[in-house]
Amino acid sequence: MSAAQPSNGHESGVTVCLSFDFDAISIWTGPRGSRSPNLTARGEFSSIGAHRLLDLLDERSTPSTWFIPGHTIDTFGDVCARVVSDGHEVGYHGYCHEAPSSKRDEADERAILTRSMDCLERLSGKAPVGHRVPGGNCGDRWISLLIEHGFSYDSSMARHDYAPTWCRLGDVPTTDGPHQFGDEVDLVQLPFEYVLDDWPYFSYDGPTVQGLRTPDHVYDVWSAEFDYLYERVGSGVFVLTMHPQCIGRGSRMLMLERLIDHMASRPGVTFATMEQVADDFRAAAVPGDQSNRRL
């Protein structure tokens, strides 16, 4: 089956975004409050995994997007500097992997946001335009803060599996009537979904997240998701979410190499940063314009 005509702003119909959440130690010491040497060592391995990933991306001349907590920048500055010098995009992921919380007052939320943005600007020389929430939910107050601070896109939710959409403000969940949808706002939503995230498959996290799936199992899921987009949908964006401390192990790196080569072998497929995809979507759509709705 041939691919349908593209509708995502690229000359090709399907765009692949490889994204990496470089949480490192922050995911263990931040939201979980752990001081376990075993867990912090797992986070420390991220620096090794990150170099392996950067080597692979360099070999394949493949762009990518890295969401990096400020804590990781302060702890593994040399690795983060390589991410930038190798030409990859860097985006917001909290300071120590803090999720937005309605229990935290707005002043504290702003302090976390600005501290983390300062780290990223120090690293790359410019303010970040991309955001992925470090766990938790991306509620109305947080979306408003992102817009206020000039972010172009968020990648924390999945209203569509293969298409960019606009974020909304003012949704009201109900139980005695239909869901009340809010208004679209000037913040692009790029898909994030756990089926395309390596953490549930590869991270052993106690009784609640017993990962350790085989690389072949994950390859089968991810390649099938990509093939469905390419062969049945025909155009859109395929966003993978990976963590250096998970995907950076040898057997999983070999799987990722195989997957990248499989996707790159399909005619018309391009790889891009998430900033590029958001810019393309913005060039073709405006919030609230029903003619551009792809849901």
C-alpha positions as CSV (number, residue, x, y, z in Angstrom):
1,M,0.0,0.0,0.0
2,S,1.5,3.4,-1.0
3,A,1.6,6.2,1.5
4,A,-1.0,8.9,1.3
5,Q,-0.2,12.5,0.5
6,P,1.6,14.3,3.3
7,S,-0.2,16.7,5.5
8,N,2.3,17.6,8.2
9,G,4.3,20.3,6.4
10,H,7.2,18.1,5.3
11,E,7.8,16.9,1.7
12,S,7.6,13.4,3.0
13,G,4.4,11.9,4.5
14,V,5.9,10.5,7.8
15,T,8.2,12.3,10.2
16,V,10.0,10.5,13.0
17,C,11.0,12.3,16.2
18,L,13.4,10.5,18.4
19,S,13.2,12.0,21.9
20,F,15.2,11.3,25.0
21,D,14.3,12.2,28.6
22,F,17.7,12.6,30.2
23,D,16.5,12.2,33.7
24,A,19.6,10.6,35.1
25,I,19.7,10.7,38.9
26,S,16.9,13.3,39.2
27,I,14.1,10.8,38.6
28,W,15.2,8.9,41.7
29,T,16.1,11.7,44.1
30,G,13.5,14.2,43.0
31,P,9.9,12.8,43.0
32,R,10.7,9.6,44.8
33,G,13.0,11.2,47.4
34,S,15.3,8.2,47.3
35,R,18.9,8.3,48.5
36,S,19.5,4.6,47.6
37,P,23.0,4.1,46.1
38,N,21.5,1.4,44.0
39,L,19.0,3.7,42.4
40,T,21.3,6.7,42.0
41,A,23.8,4.3,40.3
42,R,21.1,3.5,37.8
43,G,20.7,7.2,37.1
44,E,24.4,7.7,36.9
45,F,24.5,5.1,34.1
46,S,22.5,7.6,32.0
47,S,25.8,9.4,31.2
48,I,27.2,6.3,29.6
49,G,23.9,5.5,27.8
50,A,23.7,9.1,26.5
51,H,27.2,8.9,24.9
52,R,26.2,5.7,23.2
53,L,23.0,7.3,21.9
54,L,24.9,10.3,20.6
55,D,27.4,8.1,18.9
56,L,24.6,6.2,17.1
57,L,22.8,9.4,16.1
58,D,26.1,10.8,14.8
59,E,26.7,7.6,12.8
60,R,23.2,7.9,11.2
61,S,23.2,11.7,10.9
62,T,19.9,11.7,12.7
63,P,18.5,14.7,14.6
64,S,16.8,14.3,17.9
65,T,15.2,16.1,20.9
66,W,16.5,15.8,24.5
67,F,14.3,16.9,27.5
68,I,16.8,17.5,30.2
69,P,16.2,18.4,33.9
70,G,18.3,21.2,35.3
71,H,19.7,18.8,37.8
72,T,21.1,16.7,35.0
73,I,22.7,19.7,33.4
74,D,24.4,20.7,36.7
75,T,25.5,17.1,37.3
76,F,26.5,15.8,33.9
77,G,27.4,19.1,32.2
78,D,29.9,17.6,29.8
79,V,27.4,15.1,28.4
80,C,24.7,17.8,28.1
81,A,27.1,20.1,26.3
82,R,27.8,17.3,23.8
83,V,24.0,17.0,23.1
84,V,24.0,20.7,22.1
85,S,27.3,20.6,20.2
86,D,26.1,17.6,18.2
87,G,23.2,19.7,17.0
88,H,20.3,18.2,18.9
89,E,17.4,20.2,20.4
90,V,17.1,20.5,24.2
91,G,13.8,21.0,26.0
92,Y,12.3,21.5,29.4
93,H,11.9,18.6,31.9
94,G,11.9,20.3,35.3
95,Y,14.8,21.0,37.6
96,C,14.8,17.7,39.6
97,H,12.0,16.0,37.7
98,E,9.3,17.9,39.6
99,A,5.8,17.4,38.2
100,P,3.4,20.3,38.2
101,S,1.1,20.1,41.2
102,S,-2.1,21.8,42.3
103,K,-0.8,21.4,45.9
104,R,2.1,23.8,45.1
105,D,1.4,27.5,45.0
106,E,2.0,29.4,41.7
107,A,5.1,31.2,43.0
108,D,6.8,27.9,43.6
109,E,5.7,26.6,40.2
110,R,7.2,29.7,38.6
111,A,10.4,29.3,40.5
112,I,10.9,25.8,39.3
113,L,10.1,26.8,35.7
114,T,12.4,29.7,35.6
115,R,15.3,27.9,37.4
116,S,15.1,25.1,34.9
117,M,14.8,27.4,31.9
118,D,17.9,29.3,33.1
119,C,19.9,26.0,33.2
120,L,18.8,25.2,29.6
121,E,19.6,28.7,28.4
122,R,23.0,28.5,30.0
123,L,23.5,25.2,28.2
124,S,22.3,26.0,24.7
125,G,22.5,29.8,24.6
126,K,18.7,30.2,24.0
127,A,15.5,29.7,25.8
128,P,13.8,26.3,25.3
129,V,10.7,26.1,23.2
130,G,9.8,22.5,23.9
131,H,8.4,21.0,27.1
132,R,7.6,17.5,28.4
133,V,6.1,17.3,31.9
134,P,8.2,15.2,34.3
135,G,5.4,12.8,35.2
136,G,2.0,13.9,36.6
137,N,-0.5,16.1,34.7
138,C,-0.1,19.2,32.6
139,G,-3.1,21.2,34.0
140,D,-4.5,24.6,33.0
141,R,-2.3,26.7,35.3
142,W,0.9,25.0,34.0
143,I,-0.2,25.3,30.3
144,S,-0.8,29.0,30.9
145,L,2.7,29.4,32.4
146,L,4.2,27.7,29.4
147,I,2.4,30.0,27.0
148,E,3.4,33.0,29.1
149,H,7.1,31.9,28.9
150,G,7.1,31.6,25.2
151,F,7.0,27.8,24.7
152,S,6.0,26.5,21.3
153,Y,5.0,23.0,22.1
154,D,4.3,20.4,24.8
155,S,4.7,16.7,24.5
156,S,3.0,15.2,27.5
157,M,-0.4,14.0,26.2
158,A,-1.9,12.1,23.3
159,R,-5.2,13.4,21.9
160,H,-4.0,11.9,18.6
161,D,-1.4,9.1,18.2
162,Y,0.2,10.4,15.0
163,A,-0.9,14.1,14.6
164,P,0.0,17.4,16.2
165,T,-2.9,19.2,17.8
166,W,-3.4,22.3,19.9
167,C,-3.5,22.2,23.7
168,R,-6.7,23.3,25.4
169,L,-7.6,25.3,28.4
170,G,-10.9,25.0,30.4
171,D,-11.8,21.3,29.9
172,V,-14.3,20.2,32.5
173,P,-14.6,16.5,33.3
174,T,-18.1,15.5,34.2
175,T,-20.0,12.4,35.3
176,D,-23.6,13.4,34.8
177,G,-23.3,14.7,31.2
178,P,-20.9,15.0,28.3
179,H,-17.3,16.0,28.8
180,Q,-16.9,19.8,28.4
181,F,-14.1,20.6,26.0
182,G,-12.2,23.9,26.5
183,D,-10.7,26.3,24.0
184,E,-7.6,25.6,21.9
185,V,-4.7,27.8,22.8
186,D,-1.4,28.8,21.2
187,L,0.6,25.7,22.4
188,V,1.2,22.8,20.0
189,Q,0.6,19.3,21.4
190,L,2.9,16.7,20.0
191,P,2.0,13.1,20.9
192,F,3.3,11.3,23.9
193,E,2.0,7.8,24.8
194,Y,3.4,5.1,27.1
195,V,3.2,2.5,24.3
196,L,6.0,4.4,22.6
197,D,8.0,5.0,25.8
198,D,10.8,2.7,26.8
199,W,10.4,3.1,30.6
200,P,7.4,0.7,31.1
201,Y,9.1,-2.0,29.0
202,F,12.7,-1.7,30.3
203,S,12.7,-0.3,33.8
204,Y,12.4,-2.5,36.8
205,D,10.7,-0.3,39.4
206,G,9.4,-2.7,42.0
207,P,6.0,-4.3,42.1
208,T,4.3,-1.6,40.1
209,V,6.6,-1.4,37.0
210,Q,8.1,-4.8,36.3
211,G,9.7,-4.0,33.0
212,L,12.6,-6.1,31.6
213,R,10.8,-7.0,28.4
214,T,13.1,-8.4,25.7
215,P,14.3,-6.0,23.0
216,D,12.6,-8.1,20.4
217,H,9.2,-7.6,22.2
218,V,9.6,-3.8,22.1
219,Y,10.9,-3.9,18.5
220,D,7.7,-5.7,17.5
221,V,5.5,-3.2,19.2
222,W,7.3,-0.1,18.0
223,S,7.9,-1.2,14.4
224,A,4.2,-2.2,14.1
225,E,3.1,1.2,15.4
226,F,5.4,2.8,12.8
227,D,4.2,0.5,10.0
228,Y,0.6,1.3,10.7
229,L,1.3,5.0,10.4
230,Y,3.3,4.5,7.2
231,E,1.1,2.0,5.5
232,R,-2.4,2.8,6.7
233,V,-2.5,6.4,7.8
234,G,0.1,7.6,5.3
235,S,1.2,10.9,7.0
236,G,1.9,12.1,10.5
237,V,4.5,12.2,13.2
238,F,5.9,9.2,15.0
239,V,7.3,10.2,18.4
240,L,9.4,7.8,20.4
241,T,10.3,8.6,24.1
242,M,13.4,7.0,25.5
243,H,15.6,7.3,28.6
244,P,19.4,6.8,28.4
245,Q,19.4,4.7,31.5
246,C,16.9,2.3,29.9
247,I,17.6,2.3,26.1
248,G,21.4,2.7,26.6
249,R,22.1,-0.9,27.5
250,G,23.7,-3.0,24.8
251,S,20.9,-5.3,23.7
252,R,18.5,-2.4,23.6
253,M,20.9,-0.2,21.6
254,L,21.1,-3.0,19.0
255,M,17.3,-3.0,18.8
256,L,17.2,0.8,18.4
257,E,19.7,0.6,15.6
258,R,17.6,-1.9,13.8
259,L,14.4,0.2,14.3
260,I,16.1,3.4,13.0
261,D,17.4,1.5,10.0
262,H,13.9,0.0,9.4
263,M,12.2,3.4,9.5
264,A,14.9,5.1,7.4
265,S,14.6,2.5,4.7
266,R,11.0,3.4,3.9
267,P,10.8,5.9,1.0
268,G,9.7,9.4,2.0
269,V,10.4,9.1,5.7
270,T,12.3,12.0,7.4
271,F,13.7,12.5,10.9
272,A,13.3,15.8,12.6
273,T,13.5,17.6,15.9
274,M,10.2,18.2,17.6
275,E,10.7,22.0,17.3
276,Q,10.8,21.5,13.5
277,V,7.5,19.6,13.6
278,A,5.8,22.1,15.8
279,D,7.0,25.0,13.5
280,D,5.6,23.1,10.5
281,F,2.2,22.6,12.2
282,R,2.1,26.3,13.2
283,A,2.7,27.3,9.6
284,A,-0.4,25.4,8.5
285,A,-2.9,25.8,11.4
286,V,-4.2,28.2,14.0
287,P,-5.9,27.4,17.3
288,G,-9.7,26.9,16.9
289,D,-9.6,26.5,13.1
290,Q,-11.8,23.5,12.6
291,S,-10.6,23.1,9.0
292,N,-7.2,22.0,10.4
293,R,-8.6,19.5,12.9
294,R,-7.3,16.0,12.4
295,L,-9.1,14.2,15.2
